[in-house]
Amino acid sequence: GNPTPNSLSVRRVTVLCDHESEVFICVWNPTHDLLASGSGDPTARIWNLQGTREPEIVLRHIVF
């Protein structure tokens, strides 16, 4: 079954450091090996969590 909020445990697995400002959004891909993060620095980064901790792709975006 699905865990209830009271049964969840939290632990830090890794820290991804490359953004130069606050991260406002993170989204997993369907297989949970890639993580996309969007920041006010203004970049979006795609992280491959099966390999190195360096972002695979860095995209620039406009912050409004």
mmJSON file of the N, C-alpha and C atoms, coordinates in Angstrom:
{"data_MODEL":{"atom_site":{
"group_PDB":["ATOM","ATOM","ATOM","ATOM","ATOM","ATOM","ATOM","ATOM","ATOM","ATOM","ATOM","ATOM","ATOM","ATOM","ATOM","ATOM","ATOM","ATOM","ATOM","ATOM","ATOM","ATOM","ATOM","ATOM","ATOM","ATOM","ATOM","ATOM","ATOM","ATOM","ATOM","ATOM","ATOM","ATOM","ATOM","ATOM","ATOM","ATOM","ATOM","ATOM","ATOM","ATOM","ATOM","ATOM","ATOM","ATOM","ATOM","ATOM","ATOM","ATOM","ATOM","ATOM","ATOM","ATOM","ATOM","ATOM","ATOM","ATOM","ATOM","ATOM","ATOM","ATOM","ATOM","ATOM","ATOM","ATOM","ATOM","ATOM","ATOM","ATOM","ATOM","ATOM","ATOM","ATOM","ATOM","ATOM","ATOM","ATOM","ATOM","ATOM","ATOM","ATOM","ATOM","ATOM","ATOM","ATOM","ATOM","ATOM","ATOM","ATOM","ATOM","ATOM","ATOM","ATOM","ATOM","ATOM","ATOM","ATOM","ATOM","ATOM","ATOM","ATOM","ATOM","ATOM","ATOM","ATOM","ATOM","ATOM","ATOM","ATOM","ATOM","ATOM","ATOM","ATOM","ATOM","ATOM","ATOM","ATOM","ATOM","ATOM","ATOM","ATOM","ATOM","ATOM","ATOM","ATOM","ATOM","ATOM","ATOM","ATOM","ATOM","ATOM","ATOM","ATOM","ATOM","ATOM","ATOM","ATOM","ATOM","ATOM","ATOM","ATOM","ATOM","ATOM","ATOM","ATOM","ATOM","ATOM","ATOM","ATOM","ATOM","ATOM","ATOM","ATOM","ATOM","ATOM","ATOM","ATOM","ATOM","ATOM","ATOM","ATOM","ATOM","ATOM","ATOM","ATOM","ATOM","ATOM","ATOM","ATOM","ATOM","ATOM","ATOM","ATOM","ATOM","ATOM","ATOM","ATOM","ATOM","ATOM","ATOM","ATOM","ATOM","ATOM","ATOM","ATOM","ATOM","ATOM","ATOM","ATOM","ATOM","ATOM"],
"id":[1,2,3,4,5,6,7,8,9,10,11,12,13,14,15,16,17,18,19,20,21,22,23,24,25,26,27,28,29,30,31,32,33,34,35,36,37,38,39,40,41,42,43,44,45,46,47,48,49,50,51,52,53,54,55,56,57,58,59,60,61,62,63,64,65,66,67,68,69,70,71,72,73,74,75,76,77,78,79,80,81,82,83,84,85,86,87,88,89,90,91,92,93,94,95,96,97,98,99,100,101,102,103,104,105,106,107,108,109,110,111,112,113,114,115,116,117,118,119,120,121,122,123,124,125,126,127,128,129,130,131,132,133,134,135,136,137,138,139,140,141,142,143,144,145,146,147,148,149,150,151,152,153,154,155,156,157,158,159,160,161,162,163,164,165,166,167,168,169,170,171,172,173,174,175,176,177,178,179,180,181,182,183,184,185,186,187,188,189,190,191,192],
"type_symbol":["N","C","C","N","C","C","N","C","C","N","C","C","N","C","C","N","C","C","N","C","C","N","C","C","N","C","C","N","C","C","N","C","C","N","C","C","N","C","C","N","C","C","N","C","C","N","C","C","N","C","C","N","C","C","N","C","C","N","C","C","N","C","C","N","C","C","N","C","C","N","C","C","N","C","C","N","C","C","N","C","C","N","C","C","N","C","C","N","C","C","N","C","C","N","C","C","N","C","C","N","C","C","N","C","C","N","C","C","N","C","C","N","C","C","N","C","C","N","C","C","N","C","C","N","C","C","N","C","C","N","C","C","N","C","C","N","C","C","N","C","C","N","C","C","N","C","C","N","C","C","N","C","C","N","C","C","N","C","C","N","C","C","N","C","C","N","C","C","N","C","C","N","C","C","N","C","C","N","C","C","N","C","C","N","C","C","N","C","C","N","C","C"],
"label_atom_id":["N","CA","C","N","CA","C","N","CA","C","N","CA","C","N","CA","C","N","CA","C","N","CA","C","N","CA","C","N","CA","C","N","CA","C","N","CA","C","N","CA","C","N","CA","C","N","CA","C","N","CA","C","N","CA","C","N","CA","C","N","CA","C","N","CA","C","N","CA","C","N","CA","C","N","CA","C","N","CA","C","N","CA","C","N","CA","C","N","CA","C","N","CA","C","N","CA","C","N","CA","C","N","CA","C","N","CA","C","N","CA","C","N","CA","C","N","CA","C","N","CA","C","N","CA","C","N","CA","C","N","CA","C","N","CA","C","N","CA","C","N","CA","C","N","CA","C","N","CA","C","N","CA","C","N","CA","C","N","CA","C","N","CA","C","N","CA","C","N","CA","C","N","CA","C","N","CA","C","N","CA","C","N","CA","C","N","CA","C","N","CA","C","N","CA","C","N","CA","C","N","CA","C","N","CA","C","N","CA","C","N","CA","C","N","CA","C","N","CA","C","N","CA","C"],
"label_alt_id":[null,null,null,null,null,null,null,null,null,null,null,null,null,null,null,null,null,null,null,null,null,null,null,null,null,null,null,null,null,null,null,null,null,null,null,null,null,null,null,null,null,null,null,null,null,null,null,null,null,null,null,null,null,null,null,null,null,null,null,null,null,null,null,null,null,null,null,null,null,null,null,null,null,null,null,null,null,null,null,null,null,null,null,null,null,null,null,null,null,null,null,null,null,null,null,null,null,null,null,null,null,null,null,null,null,null,null,null,null,null,null,null,null,null,null,null,null,null,null,null,null,null,null,null,null,null,null,null,null,null,null,null,null,null,null,null,null,null,null,null,null,null,null,null,null,null,null,null,null,null,null,null,null,null,null,null,null,null,null,null,null,null,null,null,null,null,null,null,null,null,null,null,null,null,null,null,null,null,null,null,null,null,null,null,null,null,null,null,null,null,null,null],
"label_comp_id":["GLY","GLY","GLY","ASN","ASN","ASN","PRO","PRO","PRO","THR","THR","THR","PRO","PRO","PRO","ASN","ASN","ASN","SER","SER","SER","LEU","LEU","LEU","SER","SER","SER","VAL","VAL","VAL","ARG","ARG","ARG","ARG","ARG","ARG","VAL","VAL","VAL","THR","THR","THR","VAL","VAL","VAL","LEU","LEU","LEU","CYS","CYS","CYS","ASP","ASP","ASP","HIS","HIS","HIS","GLU","GLU","GLU","SER","SER","SER","GLU","GLU","GLU","VAL","VAL","VAL","PHE","PHE","PHE","ILE","ILE","ILE","CYS","CYS","CYS","VAL","VAL","VAL","TRP","TRP","TRP","ASN","ASN","ASN","PRO","PRO","PRO","THR","THR","THR","HIS","HIS","HIS","ASP","ASP","ASP","LEU","LEU","LEU","LEU","LEU","LEU","ALA","ALA","ALA","SER","SER","SER","GLY","GLY","GLY","SER","SER","SER","GLY","GLY","GLY","ASP","ASP","ASP","PRO","PRO","PRO","THR","THR","THR","ALA","ALA","ALA","ARG","ARG","ARG","ILE","ILE","ILE","TRP","TRP","TRP","ASN","ASN","ASN","LEU","LEU","LEU","GLN","GLN","GLN","GLY","GLY","GLY","THR","THR","THR","ARG","ARG","ARG","GLU","GLU","GLU","PRO","PRO","PRO","GLU","GLU","GLU","ILE","ILE","ILE","VAL","VAL","VAL","LEU","LEU","LEU","ARG","ARG","ARG","HIS","HIS","HIS","ILE","ILE","ILE","VAL","VAL","VAL","PHE","PHE","PHE"],
"label_asym_id":["A","A","A","A","A","A","A","A","A","A","A","A","A","A","A","A","A","A","A","A","A","A","A","A","A","A","A","A","A","A","A","A","A","A","A","A","A","A","A","A","A","A","A","A","A","A","A","A","A","A","A","A","A","A","A","A","A","A","A","A","A","A","A","A","A","A","A","A","A","A","A","A","A","A","A","A","A","A","A","A","A","A","A","A","A","A","A","A","A","A","A","A","A","A","A","A","A","A","A","A","A","A","A","A","A","A","A","A","A","A","A","A","A","A","A","A","A","A","A","A","A","A","A","A","A","A","A","A","A","A","A","A","A","A","A","A","A","A","A","A","A","A","A","A","A","A","A","A","A","A","A","A","A","A","A","A","A","A","A","A","A","A","A","A","A","A","A","A","A","A","A","A","A","A","A","A","A","A","A","A","A","A","A","A","A","A","A","A","A","A","A","A"],
"label_entity_id":["1","1","1","1","1","1","1","1","1","1","1","1","1","1","1","1","1","1","1","1","1","1","1","1","1","1","1","1","1","1","1","1","1","1","1","1","1","1","1","1","1","1","1","1","1","1","1","1","1","1","1","1","1","1","1","1","1","1","1","1","1","1","1","1","1","1","1","1","1","1","1","1","1","1","1","1","1","1","1","1","1","1","1","1","1","1","1","1","1","1","1","1","1","1","1","1","1","1","1","1","1","1","1","1","1","1","1","1","1","1","1","1","1","1","1","1","1","1","1","1","1","1","1","1","1","1","1","1","1","1","1","1","1","1","1","1","1","1","1","1","1","1","1","1","1","1","1","1","1","1","1","1","1","1","1","1","1","1","1","1","1","1","1","1","1","1","1","1","1","1","1","1","1","1","1","1","1","1","1","1","1","1","1","1","1","1","1","1","1","1","1","1"],
"label_seq_id":[1,1,1,2,2,2,3,3,3,4,4,4,5,5,5,6,6,6,7,7,7,8,8,8,9,9,9,10,10,10,11,11,11,12,12,12,13,13,13,14,14,14,15,15,15,16,16,16,17,17,17,18,18,18,19,19,19,20,20,20,21,21,21,22,22,22,23,23,23,24,24,24,25,25,25,26,26,26,27,27,27,28,28,28,29,29,29,30,30,30,31,31,31,32,32,32,33,33,33,34,34,34,35,35,35,36,36,36,37,37,37,38,38,38,39,39,39,40,40,40,41,41,41,42,42,42,43,43,43,44,44,44,45,45,45,46,46,46,47,47,47,48,48,48,49,49,49,50,50,50,51,51,51,52,52,52,53,53,53,54,54,54,55,55,55,56,56,56,57,57,57,58,58,58,59,59,59,60,60,60,61,61,61,62,62,62,63,63,63,64,64,64],
"pdbx_PDB_ins_code":[null,null,null,null,null,null,null,null,null,null,null,null,null,null,null,null,null,null,null,null,null,null,null,null,null,null,null,null,null,null,null,null,null,null,null,null,null,null,null,null,null,null,null,null,null,null,null,null,null,null,null,null,null,null,null,null,null,null,null,null,null,null,null,null,null,null,null,null,null,null,null,null,null,null,null,null,null,null,null,null,null,null,null,null,null,null,null,null,null,null,null,null,null,null,null,null,null,null,null,null,null,null,null,null,null,null,null,null,null,null,null,null,null,null,null,null,null,null,null,null,null,null,null,null,null,null,null,null,null,null,null,null,null,null,null,null,null,null,null,null,null,null,null,null,null,null,null,null,null,null,null,null,null,null,null,null,null,null,null,null,null,null,null,null,null,null,null,null,null,null,null,null,null,null,null,null,null,null,null,null,null,null,null,null,null,null,null,null,null,null,null,null],
"Cartn_x":[0.806,0.0,0.845,0.183,0.861,1.197,2.377,2.713,1.852,1.565,0.836,1.84,1.435,2.385,3.109,2.473,3.117,4.13,4.098,5.014,6.214,6.292,7.407,8.651,9.784,11.051,11.798,12.573,13.299,14.788,15.546,17.001,17.604,18.684,19.347,20.235,20.032,20.798,21.982,21.76,22.816,22.439,23.417,23.195,23.714,22.88,23.265,23.537,24.761,25.161,25.649,24.935,25.383,24.586,23.352,22.558,23.165,23.031,23.564,22.472,21.247,20.116,19.172,18.066,17.107,16.536,16.309,15.634,14.149,13.347,11.909,11.099,11.69,10.937,11.9,11.474,12.201,11.18,11.542,10.637,11.452,10.969,11.597,11.079,11.903,11.414,10.726,10.015,9.248,10.082,11.354,12.169,13.006,12.862,13.516,15.041,15.63,17.088,17.545,16.616,16.917,16.056,16.65,15.937,16.154,15.081,15.173,14.911,15.75,15.579,15.586,14.695,14.609,14.901,15.688,16.163,15.998,16.137,16.108,17.442,18.414,19.76,20.014,19.353,18.167,18.535,18.616,18.905,17.953,17.804,17.176,18.264,18.391,19.447,18.832,19.391,18.95,20.092,19.801,20.795,20.593,21.671,21.633,22.076,21.167,21.48,22.079,22.233,22.898,24.389,24.818,26.225,26.836,27.492,28.139,27.091,27.513,26.604,26.657,27.314,27.333,26.092,25.518,24.337,24.693,23.826,24.018,23.767,22.713,22.293,21.983,22.464,22.145,21.436,20.227,19.415,19.213,19.232,18.95,17.468,16.883,15.486,15.327,14.191,13.895,13.077,13.47,12.729,11.892,10.593,9.693,9.385],
"Cartn_y":[-1.191,0.0,1.25,2.359,3.657,4.049,4.636,5.082,6.267,6.337,7.49,8.551,9.827,10.882,10.607,9.941,9.66,8.526,7.732,6.602,6.897,8.091,8.432,8.756,8.31,8.704,9.587,10.506,11.447,11.272,11.19,11.166,11.818,12.533,13.19,12.168,12.024,11.066,11.758,12.932,13.686,15.158,15.991,17.425,17.794,18.442,18.877,20.376,20.767,22.176,22.671,23.561,24.242,25.506,25.561,26.772,27.905,29.126,30.297,31.081,30.558,31.2,30.109,30.524,29.562,28.68,27.429,26.498,26.579,26.798,26.969,25.741,24.844,23.663,22.521,21.308,20.086,19.073,18.35,17.356,16.131,14.935,13.669,13.233,12.497,11.836,10.533,9.847,8.659,7.53,7.396,6.311,6.752,7.983,8.539,8.527,8.551,8.656,10.041,10.866,12.246,13.185,14.284,15.297,16.636,17.345,18.694,19.689,20.723,21.757,23.122,23.995,25.354,26.351,27.371,28.313,29.743,30.676,32.091,32.604,31.741,32.214,32.625,32.582,31.89,30.682,29.52,28.297,27.182,26.246,24.961,23.928,22.985,21.984,20.594,19.699,18.31,17.477,16.778,16.003,14.519,13.797,12.345,11.758,11.226,10.743,9.342,8.744,7.446,7.601,8.8,9.03,10.051,11.036,12.077,13.005,13.846,14.81,16.159,16.197,17.408,17.408,18.59,18.608,18.161,17.365,16.89,18.001,18.77,19.823,21.07,22.214,23.492,24.345,24.772,25.594,26.964,27.999,29.354,29.638,30.381,30.779,32.204,32.79,34.164,34.12,34.919,35.021,36.281,36.144,37.306,37.733],
"Cartn_z":[0.0,0.0,0.0,-0.069,-0.046,1.384,1.603,2.961,3.369,4.646,5.168,5.566,5.648,6.022,7.338,8.293,9.571,9.486,8.399,8.293,7.393,6.836,5.961,6.769,6.291,6.906,5.911,6.424,5.584,5.84,4.759,4.892,3.656,3.858,2.742,2.048,0.754,-0.027,-0.691,-1.246,-1.91,-1.947,-2.167,-2.338,-3.718,-4.511,-5.847,-5.796,-6.075,-5.968,-7.317,-7.916,-9.127,-9.377,-8.895,-9.078,-8.26,-8.761,-8.068,-7.352,-7.331,-6.677,-6.182,-5.579,-5.04,-6.14,-5.805,-6.707,-6.406,-7.444,-7.277,-7.65,-8.45,-8.876,-9.193,-8.882,-9.253,-9.751,-10.804,-11.386,-11.789,-11.409,-11.798,-13.156,-13.907,-15.109,-14.682,-15.593,-15.196,-14.583,-14.935,-14.38,-13.184,-12.76,-11.565,-11.604,-12.801,-12.867,-13.303,-13.78,-14.144,-13.312,-12.893,-12.128,-12.814,-13.11,-13.671,-12.554,-12.471,-11.454,-12.122,-11.66,-12.188,-11.093,-11.426,-10.421,-10.907,-9.983,-10.314,-10.81,-11.1,-11.458,-12.906,-13.907,-14.402,-15.263,-14.656,-15.401,-14.996,-15.9,-15.606,-15.849,-14.937,-15.044,-15.001,-15.791,-15.795,-15.24,-14.155,-13.42,-13.683,-14.025,-14.168,-12.837,-12.071,-10.736,-10.729,-11.907,-12.001,-12.271,-12.634,-12.965,-12.027,-12.6,-11.806,-11.216,-10.308,-9.694,-10.408,-11.566,-12.38,-13.264,-13.534,-14.4,-15.812,-16.405,-17.766,-18.773,-18.537,-19.461,-18.648,-19.119,-18.485,-19.523,-19.199,-20.094,-19.466,-20.268,-19.785,-19.968,-19.027,-19.155,-18.656,-18.911,-18.5,-17.225,-16.243,-14.985,-15.041,-14.863,-14.868,-13.463],
"occupancy":[1.0,1.0,1.0,1.0,1.0,1.0,1.0,1.0,1.0,1.0,1.0,1.0,1.0,1.0,1.0,1.0,1.0,1.0,1.0,1.0,1.0,1.0,1.0,1.0,1.0,1.0,1.0,1.0,1.0,1.0,1.0,1.0,1.0,1.0,1.0,1.0,1.0,1.0,1.0,1.0,1.0,1.0,1.0,1.0,1.0,1.0,1.0,1.0,1.0,1.0,1.0,1.0,1.0,1.0,1.0,1.0,1.0,1.0,1.0,1.0,1.0,1.0,1.0,1.0,1.0,1.0,1.0,1.0,1.0,1.0,1.0,1.0,1.0,1.0,1.0,1.0,1.0,1.0,1.0,1.0,1.0,1.0,1.0,1.0,1.0,1.0,1.0,1.0,1.0,1.0,1.0,1.0,1.0,1.0,1.0,1.0,1.0,1.0,1.0,1.0,1.0,1.0,1.0,1.0,1.0,1.0,1.0,1.0,1.0,1.0,1.0,1.0,1.0,1.0,1.0,1.0,1.0,1.0,1.0,1.0,1.0,1.0,1.0,1.0,1.0,1.0,1.0,1.0,1.0,1.0,1.0,1.0,1.0,1.0,1.0,1.0,1.0,1.0,1.0,1.0,1.0,1.0,1.0,1.0,1.0,1.0,1.0,1.0,1.0,1.0,1.0,1.0,1.0,1.0,1.0,1.0,1.0,1.0,1.0,1.0,1.0,1.0,1.0,1.0,1.0,1.0,1.0,1.0,1.0,1.0,1.0,1.0,1.0,1.0,1.0,1.0,1.0,1.0,1.0,1.0,1.0,1.0,1.0,1.0,1.0,1.0,1.0,1.0,1.0,1.0,1.0,1.0],
"B_iso_or_equiv":[0.0,0.0,0.0,0.0,0.0,0.0,0.0,0.0,0.0,0.0,0.0,0.0,0.0,0.0,0.0,0.0,0.0,0.0,0.0,0.0,0.0,0.0,0.0,0.0,0.0,0.0,0.0,0.0,0.0,0.0,0.0,0.0,0.0,0.0,0.0,0.0,0.0,0.0,0.0,0.0,0.0,0.0,0.0,0.0,0.0,0.0,0.0,0.0,0.0,0.0,0.0,0.0,0.0,0.0,0.0,0.0,0.0,0.0,0.0,0.0,0.0,0.0,0.0,0.0,0.0,0.0,0.0,0.0,0.0,0.0,0.0,0.0,0.0,0.0,0.0,0.0,0.0,0.0,0.0,0.0,0.0,0.0,0.0,0.0,0.0,0.0,0.0,0.0,0.0,0.0,0.0,0.0,0.0,0.0,0.0,0.0,0.0,0.0,0.0,0.0,0.0,0.0,0.0,0.0,0.0,0.0,0.0,0.0,0.0,0.0,0.0,0.0,0.0,0.0,0.0,0.0,0.0,0.0,0.0,0.0,0.0,0.0,0.0,0.0,0.0,0.0,0.0,0.0,0.0,0.0,0.0,0.0,0.0,0.0,0.0,0.0,0.0,0.0,0.0,0.0,0.0,0.0,0.0,0.0,0.0,0.0,0.0,0.0,0.0,0.0,0.0,0.0,0.0,0.0,0.0,0.0,0.0,0.0,0.0,0.0,0.0,0.0,0.0,0.0,0.0,0.0,0.0,0.0,0.0,0.0,0.0,0.0,0.0,0.0,0.0,0.0,0.0,0.0,0.0,0.0,0.0,0.0,0.0,0.0,0.0,0.0,0.0,0.0,0.0,0.0,0.0,0.0],
"pdbx_formal_charge":[null,null,null,null,null,null,null,null,null,null,null,null,null,null,null,null,null,null,null,null,null,null,null,null,null,null,null,null,null,null,null,null,null,null,null,null,null,null,null,null,null,null,null,null,null,null,null,null,null,null,null,null,null,null,null,null,null,null,null,null,null,null,null,null,null,null,null,null,null,null,null,null,null,null,null,null,null,null,null,null,null,null,null,null,null,null,null,null,null,null,null,null,null,null,null,null,null,null,null,null,null,null,null,null,null,null,null,null,null,null,null,null,null,null,null,null,null,null,null,null,null,null,null,null,null,null,null,null,null,null,null,null,null,null,null,null,null,null,null,null,null,null,null,null,null,null,null,null,null,null,null,null,null,null,null,null,null,null,null,null,null,null,null,null,null,null,null,null,null,null,null,null,null,null,null,null,null,null,null,null,null,null,null,null,null,null,null,null,null,null,null,null],
"auth_seq_id":[1,1,1,2,2,2,3,3,3,4,4,4,5,5,5,6,6,6,7,7,7,8,8,8,9,9,9,10,10,10,11,11,11,12,12,12,13,13,13,14,14,14,15,15,15,16,16,16,17,17,17,18,18,18,19,19,19,20,20,20,21,21,21,22,22,22,23,23,23,24,24,24,25,25,25,26,26,26,27,27,27,28,28,28,29,29,29,30,30,30,31,31,31,32,32,32,33,33,33,34,34,34,35,35,35,36,36,36,37,37,37,38,38,38,39,39,39,40,40,40,41,41,41,42,42,42,43,43,43,44,44,44,45,45,45,46,46,46,47,47,47,48,48,48,49,49,49,50,50,50,51,51,51,52,52,52,53,53,53,54,54,54,55,55,55,56,56,56,57,57,57,58,58,58,59,59,59,60,60,60,61,61,61,62,62,62,63,63,63,64,64,64],
"auth_comp_id":["GLY","GLY","GLY","ASN","ASN","ASN","PRO","PRO","PRO","THR","THR","THR","PRO","PRO","PRO","ASN","ASN","ASN","SER","SER","SER","LEU","LEU","LEU","SER","SER","SER","VAL","VAL","VAL","ARG","ARG","ARG","ARG","ARG","ARG","VAL","VAL","VAL","THR","THR","THR","VAL","VAL","VAL","LEU","LEU","LEU","CYS","CYS","CYS","ASP","ASP","ASP","HIS","HIS","HIS","GLU","GLU","GLU","SER","SER","SER","GLU","GLU","GLU","VAL","VAL","VAL","PHE","PHE","PHE","ILE","ILE","ILE","CYS","CYS","CYS","VAL","VAL","VAL","TRP","TRP","TRP","ASN","ASN","ASN","PRO","PRO","PRO","THR","THR","THR","HIS","HIS","HIS","ASP","ASP","ASP","LEU","LEU","LEU","LEU","LEU","LEU","ALA","ALA","ALA","SER","SER","SER","GLY","GLY","GLY","SER","SER","SER","GLY","GLY","GLY","ASP","ASP","ASP","PRO","PRO","PRO","THR","THR","THR","ALA","ALA","ALA","ARG","ARG","ARG","ILE","ILE","ILE","TRP","TRP","TRP","ASN","ASN","ASN","LEU","LEU","LEU","GLN","GLN","GLN","GLY","GLY","GLY","THR","THR","THR","ARG","ARG","ARG","GLU","GLU","GLU","PRO","PRO","PRO","GLU","GLU","GLU","ILE","ILE","ILE","VAL","VAL","VAL","LEU","LEU","LEU","ARG","ARG","ARG","HIS","HIS","HIS","ILE","ILE","ILE","VAL","VAL","VAL","PHE","PHE","PHE"],
"auth_asym_id":["A","A","A","A","A","A","A","A","A","A","A","A","A","A","A","A","A","A","A","A","A","A","A","A","A","A","A","A","A","A","A","A","A","A","A","A","A","A","A","A","A","A","A","A","A","A","A","A","A","A","A","A","A","A","A","A","A","A","A","A","A","A","A","A","A","A","A","A","A","A","A","A","A","A","A","A","A","A","A","A","A","A","A","A","A","A","A","A","A","A","A","A","A","A","A","A","A","A","A","A","A","A","A","A","A","A","A","A","A","A","A","A","A","A","A","A","A","A","A","A","A","A","A","A","A","A","A","A","A","A","A","A","A","A","A","A","A","A","A","A","A","A","A","A","A","A","A","A","A","A","A","A","A","A","A","A","A","A","A","A","A","A","A","A","A","A","A","A","A","A","A","A","A","A","A","A","A","A","A","A","A","A","A","A","A","A","A","A","A","A","A","A"],
"auth_atom_id":["N","CA","C","N","CA","C","N","CA","C","N","CA","C","N","CA","C","N","CA","C","N","CA","C","N","CA","C","N","CA","C","N","CA","C","N","CA","C","N","CA","C","N","CA","C","N","CA","C","N","CA","C","N","CA","C","N","CA","C","N","CA","C","N","CA","C","N","CA","C","N","CA","C","N","CA","C","N","CA","C","N","CA","C","N","CA","C","N","CA","C","N","CA","C","N","CA","C","N","CA","C","N","CA","C","N","CA","C","N","CA","C","N","CA","C","N","CA","C","N","CA","C","N","CA","C","N","CA","C","N","CA","C","N","CA","C","N","CA","C","N","CA","C","N","CA","C","N","CA","C","N","CA","C","N","CA","C","N","CA","C","N","CA","C","N","CA","C","N","CA","C","N","CA","C","N","CA","C","N","CA","C","N","CA","C","N","CA","C","N","CA","C","N","CA","C","N","CA","C","N","CA","C","N","CA","C","N","CA","C","N","CA","C","N","CA","C","N","CA","C","N","CA","C"],
"pdbx_PDB_model_num":[1,1,1,1,1,1,1,1,1,1,1,1,1,1,1,1,1,1,1,1,1,1,1,1,1,1,1,1,1,1,1,1,1,1,1,1,1,1,1,1,1,1,1,1,1,1,1,1,1,1,1,1,1,1,1,1,1,1,1,1,1,1,1,1,1,1,1,1,1,1,1,1,1,1,1,1,1,1,1,1,1,1,1,1,1,1,1,1,1,1,1,1,1,1,1,1,1,1,1,1,1,1,1,1,1,1,1,1,1,1,1,1,1,1,1,1,1,1,1,1,1,1,1,1,1,1,1,1,1,1,1,1,1,1,1,1,1,1,1,1,1,1,1,1,1,1,1,1,1,1,1,1,1,1,1,1,1,1,1,1,1,1,1,1,1,1,1,1,1,1,1,1,1,1,1,1,1,1,1,1,1,1,1,1,1,1,1,1,1,1,1,1]
}}}
